Amino acid sequence: MKVLVFGSLNLDYVYKVNHFVQSGETLSSDEMNIFCGGKGLNQSVAFANSGMETWHVGAIGNSGAECLLEMLQKADVHTELIQKKEIPNGHAIIQTTPDGENNIILYGGANQKITKEEVEMVLSNFEPEDYIVLQNEINQLSYIMEKAHEKGMKIVLNPSPMNEKIFKLPLSYADYFLLNEVEGSAVCELDEASPEKLADKLTEQFPKDCADA
């Protein structure tokens, strides 16, 4: 059994500032660091560190992405199927303040340029009962879920970041959800719910996922 994480690869540019920059303001940062990120990359490293045979698939940009591949490879994640695009890499610009607040600008870049042909090529390397793990930071999610479902793969969906795109996905194809309370409430379209009520609603709305869990 293999785990395929079809997900994002981001560079995080983190700036330490005294306060968030205001409209029309030029602000100097006290420090800047670049980190490897993306929900997909983080999940691939976690699966590999747990001992699973893990493959990461996604897209990197045309410069500065070598550290992303190196981080995955050091964790023994397979990177052979990652595509390279002639556009900038996905990245985030993050401001952090001394009191722990942050704000983030996310640019999808290469993460949003995956093609249907690439999806079909990737899935041809996997078998029924292999796991595919998805998040909401790449394009072609509906197509990936449809093709993985046809193939008989186990689909694990992390609906994060939670937005209107999630409701356009074939959610009934998901075998497992990775959810926090906010995401679970949004998927079930509940304004507020206790953990017990949320669990009941998820069981009612997605009985297959809860029966298999």
Salt bridges, closest charged atoms under 4 A:
GLU25 OE2 - HIS19 NE2 2.89
GLU31 OE1 - LYS16 NZ 3.71
GLU80 OE2 - HIS78 ND1 3.41
GLU118 OE2 - LYS85 NZ 2.61
GLU150 OE1 - LYS147 NZ 3.58
ASP175 OD1 - LYS208 NZ 3.65
